[in-house]
Amino acid sequence: MVVLLFAATSSIPIWPFALLPRGKRERYTIHGARYFAWGCLHPVLWIRDTIVGRANLPKEGGYLVVSNHRSWLDVALLILHTRSQGVSKREVAWIPFFGLNGWLSGAIFFDRRDKDGRGRVIEDTLTLLRGGANVHVFPEGTRTRDGRLSAKIHMRLVQSVAEAGFAVVPTCTWGTEGGVPAATVYAMPLRRMGLEIGAPMRSQPGEPSEVFAARVWDEVRAMAARRGADEPFADEPFPDGPRA
């Protein structure tokens, strides 16, 4: 109920911006999403977060954030600290307040079973970036179930963003699975977690987009290796305290 209350209160101030078209409202409505993310992470879960490289974020909006994916809390960390909304599965759009808040602040919902869906994601992302909003994406497609980075990644969006001339920011989360484990629907408070933000990257003249995308993911992998975010999960499911 507390989470729903935060979602509701953070949505109300941004409802009037629904009158603005997609690509123009998000630079304003992202503040409501950040308030909601802050509420979930701090007053509700009382997490202890470490943010590394905050100064690397571009001063102006219009960049794509690329991250590994360990927990639903990754989304909240990225919204709050990188001022970006994410690419998400369509089902999230129907969660009360969550979906509305996300849509108004720049979330991109798509049906994974729709063959044309990824093409529309690219078009929507470029629209948002041109308007000065920021978007984040998890190339692994879903949360890791064993703690290791997935061998199968989807980098088409990164390639398209690079071809359009926008900056890409590699990031890495760690410890978020302690707050909301990957295969569960419960949350645990007072956990330590972190986010590392790398320097923004742009493709070099003449560099193939697939080569650039591989460089971006290499940066994410390097950060994950440093932070222990590419190692098997511990066997003990509740190492730091009680379940919330």
C-alpha positions, 0 to 999 in steps of 0.5 A: 500500500505504501508503494502504491501511495508513492506511485499515486502521489508522484503521478498527480503533479505530472498528469497535466503534462499528458497534454504535451506530445511524446518527446516534449513532456518527458524532460519535465515528467521525469521528476515525478518518476524520480520522486517515486523511485526515491520513495521506493528506495529510501523511505520504503526500503531504506536501502544503502546505496553507493553511486560511483561516477555520477559526474560522468552523466552528460549535462544535457539530456538525450542519451541512452543508458545501457545496464546489466539487469539483476533486479527490479530495483535496477529500474529505480536506481537508474531512474533516480540517478541517471534521469532516464526511463526504461524499455519495459515489457507491455504488462507493466503498463497495466499496473495501477499508477506504475504504468501511467507514471512510466508512460508519462515520464518516458517509459517505452512499453512493448510486446516481446512477442510482436515481431515489429515491436523492437522497430517501434521501440527504436523509433520511440527511443529516438523521438525521446532522445531528440526531445532531450529525454533519456532512456535506459535499456537492459540488453540482456532482456530480463533479470539474471537468474544465477548472478552471471551476465547473460551470453545472449544480448540484444544490442540493436537499439544501441546500434541505432542510437549510435547511428543517430549520433546520440551518446551512450552511457554504460552503467552497472548495478550490483547488490540490487538482488538483495532488495528484490531477488530475481525470482520473487515478488517480495522485498527486503529492507536495509540492503546495500546496493550500488550503481556505477556510471561510466563515461559517455561513449560515441561511435568513432568516424567510420566505426561500424555500429555493431563494433561500437555496441560491442565496445559499450557492452565490454564497458558494462562487463568490465564494471560488472567484473569489478563490482562482483556483478558477474558471479553466481548468487550466494546460496543464502537467500537472506544474508543481511536480514529479515524479509519485508 
